[in-house]
Amino acid sequence: MASKKILELCLSPDLGGLELYMVRASHFLNAYSVINENGKLEPYYQNSDVHYSKIGRYSFIKLARLIDENDIDLLHLHWTKDIPIAVLAKLLSRKKPKLVQTRNMRMTRFKDDFYHRFLYKNIDMMLPVTYQVKEQLEKFIPADIRPKVEVLYMGAEIPHVLDSKEKEDFRQKTGLKDEFVVGIVGRIEEAKGQHLVLEAVKRLNEQGIASKALVVGHAMDQKYLESLKEHYADYAIFTGFTQEAQKYMQLCDALVLATENETFGLVVIEAMMCGICVVASNSGGPLEIIDEGMNGLLFQTHDVADLTQKLESLCKNENQKETMASAGKAKAHEKFESRKQFVKLAELLDRE
């Protein structure tokens, strides 16, 4: 556990890997948390011992007051859009806490204007979630204002593994039959690529391979969701929002991450933890997680034909699928287990 008094900040209104990582970090560190008053995170704090406050999206004055009232030594933020609020709150507070950002997003342009120089010179450390993001930070933030940079992978919880009866009961409850099940977990929006997975599953069925897509997540784009249901109703089950994503993953023969350039890919780690074979776009974070052909497969981004071929190979070669799933589970436990990563996080925060 970190010895300093830490404030975990995330004013994102969404609910995804970034937001849930912040929740798990705050619970592990027993850190005081500040969340968006109109966001979706409060249920994760209710009935817990972690103290939290809710503020408005731009309430930097209130945040400064909370820093002082709670005697905060270090503010750990996660959402890039919170950087200005965090910096202003730091400067307005009496405590002047250290600022550390876990960087979940890519950086694509040089940050040498007055505004960004002001922001980054007031951040003490950045924790990119991949080495690719680290390279971007070092490329685009001028050296004279660049915070310390340390790579820290995100981790996944060890799931409750369903026994055969639990799995069969849950499978029936979900509406699945004896099919090859392809999962995709995450916010439902075009950038996440659910349409690519559904089209691949449709093609598998047209080739005589009985298969079904299990689409887990809440809709960020309702029109996109309705379009998916209209075109792929016969090939998919939509679960909606759930706090049991890893339980659904265990019903899958393969889980796909189809985002064009996912910064990390926490769902890949979570599926590997469950012993599920993973298939991901060959760009971004998955390149640092998956060893092609050993513990998962990579497909050409946006290429439905290639994705279909990869899924077909898993369906027709059970030994290959199980071997890669087993290797993926071993790697996830060794390198990406949540507690191990949070111990490293605590050590890094203590050094500041």
C-alpha positions in Angstrom: 0.0 0.0 0.0 1.2 3.5 -0.7 2.2 5.5 2.4 1.1 8.9 1.0 -2.5 10.2 1.2 -3.7 9.7 -2.4 -6.6 11.2 -4.3 -7.8 9.2 -7.3 -9.5 11.4 -9.8 -11.7 10.5 -12.8 -14.4 12.9 -14.0 -15.2 10.9 -17.1 -18.9 10.4 -17.7 -18.4 7.0 -19.4 -17.9 3.5 -18.1 -15.0 1.5 -19.7 -11.6 0.1 -19.0 -10.1 3.5 -18.0 -12.9 4.3 -15.5 -12.9 0.8 -14.0 -9.2 0.8 -13.6 -9.4 3.9 -11.6 -12.1 2.3 -9.3 -9.9 -0.8 -8.8 -6.8 1.4 -8.1 -8.7 3.4 -5.5 -9.9 0.3 -3.7 -6.5 -1.3 -3.7 -4.8 1.9 -2.4 -7.7 2.8 -0.2 -7.4 6.2 -1.8 -9.9 9.0 -1.5 -11.8 9.2 -4.8 -13.4 12.1 -6.7 -15.8 11.2 -9.5 -18.2 12.9 -11.8 -21.6 13.8 -10.2 -23.3 12.8 -13.5 -21.1 9.7 -14.2 -21.6 6.0 -13.8 -19.0 5.2 -11.1 -20.9 5.7 -7.9 -22.3 2.2 -7.7 -18.8 0.9 -7.5 -18.2 2.9 -4.3 -21.5 2.3 -2.5 -21.2 -0.3 0.3 -17.4 -0.1 0.3 -14.9 1.4 2.7 -13.5 3.8 0.1 -14.4 7.4 0.7 -15.5 9.4 -2.3 -16.9 12.7 -3.4 -18.9 13.8 -6.5 -18.2 17.0 -8.3 -19.0 18.7 -11.6 -17.0 18.2 -14.7 -15.2 21.5 -14.4 -15.3 22.1 -10.6 -11.5 22.8 -10.0 -12.2 25.1 -7.1 -14.2 22.4 -5.3 -11.4 19.9 -6.1 -8.8 22.2 -4.6 -10.9 22.4 -1.4 -11.2 18.7 -1.3 -7.4 18.3 -1.7 -6.8 20.5 1.4 -9.7 19.2 3.5 -8.4 15.6 3.0 -4.7 16.5 3.4 -3.8 15.0 0.0 -0.1 14.4 -0.9 -0.6 13.1 -4.4 -3.4 13.3 -7.0 -3.5 10.4 -9.4 -5.6 11.1 -12.5 -6.6 8.9 -15.4 -8.8 10.8 -18.0 -6.7 13.1 -20.2 -9.5 15.7 -20.2 -9.0 16.0 -16.4 -5.5 17.4 -16.7 -6.5 21.1 -16.8 -8.8 20.7 -13.8 -6.2 18.8 -11.8 -3.5 21.3 -12.6 -5.7 24.3 -11.6 -6.8 22.6 -8.4 -3.2 21.8 -7.5 -2.2 25.4 -8.0 -5.2 26.8 -6.0 -4.7 24.3 -3.1 -2.5 24.9 -0.1 -1.2 21.4 -0.2 0.2 21.6 -3.8 0.0 17.8 -4.2 2.2 15.9 -6.7 0.3 15.1 -9.9 0.6 11.7 -11.6 -1.3 10.7 -14.7 -1.9 7.1 -15.9 -1.9 7.7 -19.6 -4.4 5.5 -21.4 -4.6 7.5 -24.6 -2.3 7.9 -27.5 -0.5 11.2 -28.2 -0.3 12.3 -31.8 1.0 15.8 -32.0 3.7 18.0 -30.6 2.8 19.8 -27.3 5.0 22.9 -27.4 2.4 25.7 -27.3 2.0 27.9 -24.2 -1.1 26.1 -23.0 0.4 22.6 -23.0 3.7 23.8 -21.6 1.8 25.2 -18.7 0.0 21.9 -18.1 2.8 19.5 -18.5 5.3 21.4 -16.4 2.9 21.0 -13.5 2.6 17.2 -13.8 5.3 15.3 -11.9 5.0 11.8 -13.5 3.2 10.0 -16.3 2.5 6.3 -16.4 1.8 5.2 -20.0 0.1 1.9 -20.2 2.3 0.6 -23.0 5.8 1.2 -24.4 4.2 2.5 -27.6 2.5 5.3 -25.6 5.8 6.0 -23.8 7.5 6.6 -27.1 4.8 9.0 -28.1 5.1 11.0 -24.8 8.9 11.2 -25.3 8.4 12.3 -28.9 5.7 14.9 -28.5 6.3 16.5 -25.1 9.4 18.8 -25.1 12.2 17.5 -22.8 12.4 20.6 -20.7 8.8 20.3 -19.5 8.3 16.5 -19.8 7.4 14.7 -16.5 9.1 11.5 -15.5 7.8 8.7 -17.6 7.4 5.1 -16.3 5.5 2.3 -18.2 2.9 0.5 -16.0 0.7 -2.0 -17.6 -2.9 -2.3 -16.5 -3.9 -5.5 -14.8 -6.9 -7.8 -14.7 -8.6 -9.4 -11.8 -8.4 -13.2 -11.4 -12.0 -14.3 -12.1 -14.2 -16.8 -10.5 -14.0 -19.7 -12.8 -17.4 -21.3 -13.6 -17.6 -25.0 -13.2 -19.2 -27.1 -15.9 -22.7 -26.9 -14.4 -22.5 -23.2 -13.7 -21.3 -22.6 -17.3 -24.1 -24.7 -18.8 -26.8 -23.0 -16.7 -25.5 -19.6 -17.6 -25.2 -20.5 -21.2 -28.8 -21.6 -21.3 -29.9 -18.4 -19.4 -28.0 -16.3 -22.0 -29.8 -18.1 -24.9 -26.8 -19.8 -26.4 -27.0 -23.2 -27.9 -24.3 -25.6 -29.2 -22.5 -23.0 -31.3 -19.1 -21.6 -31.8 -19.3 -18.4 -29.6 -17.4 -15.3 -30.5 -17.4 -12.6 -27.9 -16.7 -8.9 -28.1 -16.8 -6.8 -24.9 -16.8 -3.0 -24.6 -18.8 0.1 -25.3 -21.0 -0.3 -28.3 -19.8 2.3 -30.8 -18.4 2.0 -34.3 -14.8 2.6 -33.2 -15.0 -0.6 -31.2 -15.7 -2.6 -34.3 -18.7 -4.7 -33.3 -19.8 -4.6 -37.0 -16.6 -6.3 -38.0 -17.1 -9.2 -35.6 -20.8 -9.6 -36.5 -20.0 -9.7 -40.2 -17.3 -12.3 -39.6 -19.8 -14.5 -37.6 -22.3 -14.1 -40.4 -19.8 -15.3 -42.9 -18.9 -18.3 -40.7 -22.6 -19.3 -40.7 -22.7 -18.9 -44.4 -19.8 -21.3 -44.6 -21.8 -23.9 -42.6 -20.1 -23.2 -39.2 -22.8 -22.7 -36.6 -21.7 -19.7 -34.6 -23.0 -16.8 -32.6 -21.6 -13.4 -31.5 -22.0 -12.5 -27.9 -22.0 -8.7 -27.7 -21.4 -7.5 -24.2 -21.5 -3.8 -23.3 -23.7 -0.7 -23.1 -24.5 1.4 -26.2 -22.7 4.7 -26.6 -24.3 5.1 -30.0 -27.9 4.0 -30.0 -28.3 4.3 -33.8 -25.3 2.1 -34.3 -26.7 -0.5 -32.0 -30.0 -0.5 -33.8 -28.2 -0.9 -37.1 -26.3 -3.9 -35.7 -29.6 -5.5 -34.5 -31.3 -4.8 -37.8 -28.6 -6.4 -39.9 -27.3 -9.2 -37.7 -30.3 -10.2 -35.5 -29.9 -13.9 -36.4 -26.2 -14.0 -35.5 -25.9 -12.2 -32.2 -27.0 -11.9 -28.6 -26.7 -8.5 -27.0 -26.4 -8.5 -23.3 -26.4 -4.8 -22.6 -24.5 -3.4 -19.6 -23.2 -5.8 -17.1 -20.7 -5.9 -14.2 -20.0 -9.6 -14.9 -18.1 -9.2 -18.2 -15.6 -12.0 -17.3 -18.5 -14.4 -16.5 -19.8 -13.8 -20.1 -16.3 -14.3 -21.5 -16.2 -17.8 -20.1 -19.1 -18.7 -22.4 -17.0 -17.8 -25.5 -14.7 -20.0 -27.7 -12.9 -16.8 -28.7 -12.9 -13.2 -27.7 -12.2 -10.5 -30.3 -10.8 -7.0 -29.8 -11.6 -5.2 -33.1 -10.7 -1.6 -32.3 -8.6 0.1 -35.0 -5.9 1.2 -32.5 -6.6 0.2 -28.9 -4.1 1.9 -26.6 -3.9 -1.1 -24.3 -6.8 -3.7 -24.5 -7.8 -4.6 -21.0 -10.5 -6.9 -22.3 -7.8 -9.0 -23.9 -6.1 -9.5 -20.6 -9.4 -10.3 -18.9 -10.3 -12.9 -21.5 -6.8 -14.5 -21.2 -7.3 -14.7 -17.4 -10.5 -16.6 -18.1 -8.6 -19.1 -20.3 -10.3 -17.9 -23.4 -8.5 -17.7 -26.8 -8.1 -14.1 -27.9 -8.0 -12.5 -31.4 -7.2 -8.8 -31.8 -6.4 -6.1 -34.4 -2.7 -6.1 -35.2 -2.1 -2.5 -33.9 -1.7 -0.7 -30.7 -1.7 -2.3 -27.3 -2.4 -5.9 -28.3 1.0 -6.0 -30.0 2.5 -5.9 -26.5 0.1 -8.5 -25.1 -0.3 -11.2 -27.7 2.5 -13.3 -29.1 1.1 -14.2 -32.4 0.3 -17.9 -32.8 1.5 -18.7 -29.2 -1.1 -17.2 -26.9 -3.5 -15.6 -29.3 -4.0 -14.4 -32.9 -3.7 -11.0 -34.6 -5.8 -10.1 -37.6 -5.3 -7.3 -40.1 -7.2 -4.2 -38.8 -10.6 -3.7 -40.5 -10.1 -6.9 -42.6 -13.2 -8.9 -42.1 -12.0 -11.7 -44.4 -8.8 -12.1 -42.3 -10.8 -12.1 -39.1 -13.2 -14.7 -40.5 -10.2 -16.9 -41.5 -8.7 -16.6 -38.0 -11.9 -17.6 -36.3 -12.5 -20.4 -38.8 -9.1 -21.8 -38.0 -9.9 -21.8 -34.2 -13.2 -23.5 -34.8 -11.7 -26.2 -36.9 -8.6 -26.8 -34.7 -9.7 -27.3 -31.1 -6.2 -28.3 -30.0 -4.7 -25.0 -31.4 -7.5 -23.0 -29.7 -6.9 -24.7 -26.3 -3.1 -24.5 -26.5 -3.2 -20.8 -27.1 -5.9 -20.2 -24.5 -3.8 -22.1 -21.9 -0.6 -20.1 -22.9 -2.6 -16.9 -22.7 -3.9 -17.6 -19.3 -0.3 -18.4 -18.0 1.0 -15.1 -19.4 -1.9 -13.1 -18.0 -1.3 -14.5 -14.5 2.4 -14.0 -14.7 2.6 -10.5 -16.3 -0.8 -8.8 -16.0 -2.4 -9.9 -12.8 -4.1 -6.9 -11.2 -2.6 -7.1 -7.7 1.0 -7.3 -9.1 0.4 -4.2 -11.1 -1.2 -2.3 -8.3 1.8 -3.2 -6.0 4.0 -1.6 -8.7 1.7 1.4 -8.8 1.9 1.9 -5.1 5.7 1.7 -5.2 5.9 4.3 -8.0 3.5 6.7 -6.2 5.5 6.3 -3.0 8.7 7.4 -4.8 7.1 10.7 -5.8 
